[in-house]
Amino acid sequence: MPRSPQTVTLIGAGLNGPLLALGLVRRGFKVEIYERRPDMRRVPISAGRSINLALSVRGIHALAEAGLWRDMRKIIIPMKGRMMHSIHGELTFQPYGKDESEVINSISRADLNIALMNAAEAQGVKIFFQQRCVGVDLQTGTIQLCDEISGNERSVETDVLIGCDGSASAIRSEMLKGIRFNFSQQYLDYGYKELTIPDGPARKHVLETNALHIWPRGNYMLIALPNVDGTFACILFLPFQGQDSFAELASPQAVQEFFELRFPDALSLMPQLSQNFFANPTGAMVTIKCSPWHAAGKVLLLGDAAHAIVPFFGQGINCGFEDCTVLLQLLDPSRGNWEHTFREFEQARRVNTDAIADLALENFVEMRDRVADPRFLFRKKVELALEAKYPEIFVPKYSMVTFHRIPYGTAKTRGEIQDRLMAELCDGVNSLDDLDWTKADHLIRAQLTALEPA
Ligand SMILES: Cc1cc2nc3c(=O)[nH]c(=O)nc-3n(C[C@H](O)[C@H](O)[C@H](O)COP(=O)(O)OP(=O)(O)OC[C@H]3O[C@@H](n4cnc5c(N)ncnc54)[C@H](O)[C@@H]3O)c2cc1C
């Protein structure tokens, strides 16, 4: 029998750490978190890695299970669809889902992080700040910590250690030193830069509030998500090198000219563009896959530490929170047998996290390029019409990922079949009235009904 209560130690009080801690403490474990950064509730620090996030059904489900979603509703802004901005300033709105219940939700990363830490601490989780994990013994779970203020190092013993320490995980680095650890990282040739559109008079948004704004420009794009204070958090995605790249934007004048030419309507709303541009770092984006996620029944990786993905499906934290849901479900029956739980967890999750990693890469092309194409917009209309007629069988890929908790792997497989089916159905068709519904019926029944249900 395990001695009770067991101590579970988490590295990282980012987004996944405190949510998982909350679930663990409620299941009777003693939970401690070590975080390398100062406490953002006391010291103003950047929340890092994008100012705000899009939360969708998987994240919401996990927050609801933790009893946090009701309060969070006050600090989110629902986004009903994409608002595309052409180079001439024309606007095209494309709803994300079949009706207004299918929205994604803009939330400040810092507000979410603070709410999670407050909730975890209120239930007895202890969070130690400015404690960097610098090493771990994977066999015993003994952690080496460095105090970021004094520079002193010490060891901490624990029953179980979970690395929630993000895409540059120190725990994963330790696993990488062992034998037969599979690891791949793939950086994009693109970087990102955070920018801001300030609020208008009376803290009102100067663009449509309930939309994710996109300026798609083929090889690159600008996006903007609304904040509750009336501002928009923008992210500019550009290649690092070459034409229209960060390398070319080396002076305030170059930035100004680039925006005048490529994003004129956004420029008119960004009086602090140059200051923002040069004050904020250029971030890199990486896909990380690895296995196994666990060692010796003592140590586990979760969230970005196990599977970092690029941000173009808005699923990184939704996927991480779904990790927490699955791990906590698996814990209940096999409590004490961590090795078994970790194995089951990886088996349940890895096929799905690999799938969302691929889907996120694909979605970059869709966002920066295809959303500006009238054929793409027509196909989206056809998809919604098919979903209305065959709601149990045909669910658009975007909706499977964003508005349903269908496993990502199933969404990917069904999505690929649906993509081929759509190409066949929409070829040479320009209006919903001209769609061959008999052919649609035949294709859908022949190709989708035998699959795992959507
Ligand atoms: C530009 C951008 C936009 C994004 N947009 C979205 C979105 O719209 N929707 C979405 O779902 N996801 C989005 N994501 C992904 C999302 O940010 C990540 O999936 C999420 O932050 C992962 O959470 P995590 O807790 O695993 O890691 P993190 O949030 O990175 O937290 C890790 C924590 O561990 C701490 N830490 C790291 N190393 C150590 C150490 N050695 N010792 C102690 N502490 C340590 C860090 O300080 C940090 O607090 C986006 C990402 C980017 C880059």
The ligand as a Gaussian input file, in Angstrom:
#p B3LYP/6-31G(d) Opt

LIG

0 1
 C        2.221000      32.626000     -29.893000
 C        1.477000      31.554000     -29.182000
 C        0.089000      31.575000     -29.188000
 C       -0.626000      30.535000     -28.568000
 N       -1.985000      30.559000     -28.628000
 C       -2.682000      29.541000     -28.072000
 C       -4.109000      29.538000     -28.132000
 O       -4.737000      30.454000     -28.685000
 N       -4.778000      28.486000     -27.580000
 C       -4.120000      27.453000     -26.965000
 O       -4.782000      26.505000     -26.509000
 N       -2.767000      27.442000     -26.885000
 C       -2.041000      28.451000     -27.421000
 N       -0.688000      28.462000     -27.330000
 C       -0.021000      27.309000     -26.672000
 C        0.018000      27.482000     -25.155000
 O        0.629000      28.688000     -24.836000
 C        0.822000      26.323000     -24.556000
 O        0.342000      25.098000     -25.035000
 C        0.698000      26.351000     -23.013000
 O        1.240000      27.528000     -22.481000
 C        1.423000      25.133000     -22.433000
 O        1.243000      25.117000     -21.043000
 P        2.310000      24.405000     -20.102000
 O        1.803000      24.617000     -18.722000
 O        2.565000      23.026000     -20.590000
 O        3.645000      25.227000     -20.343000
 P        3.923000      26.765000     -20.035000
 O        2.674000      27.567000     -20.085000
 O        5.054000      27.140000     -20.949000
 O        4.408000      26.764000     -18.523000
 C        5.629000      26.173000     -18.144000
 C        6.032000      26.773000     -16.796000
 O        7.180000      26.093000     -16.332000
 C        8.125000      27.025000     -15.834000
 N        9.451000      26.415000     -15.981000
 C       10.114000      26.136000     -17.134000
 N       11.286000      25.565000     -16.874000
 C       11.382000      25.460000     -15.522000
 C       12.381000      24.955000     -14.644000
 N       13.523000      24.436000     -15.122000
 N       12.155000      25.004000     -13.320000
 C       10.990000      25.530000     -12.819000
 N       10.018000      26.050000     -13.608000
 C       10.206000      25.999000     -14.951000
 C        7.928000      28.240000     -16.721000
 O        8.418000      29.423000     -16.116000
 C        6.418000      28.247000     -16.896000
 O        5.762000      28.979000     -15.889000
 C        0.067000      29.486000     -27.918000
 C        1.454000      29.486000     -27.890000
 C        2.163000      30.502000     -28.514000
 C        3.653000      30.478000     -28.498000

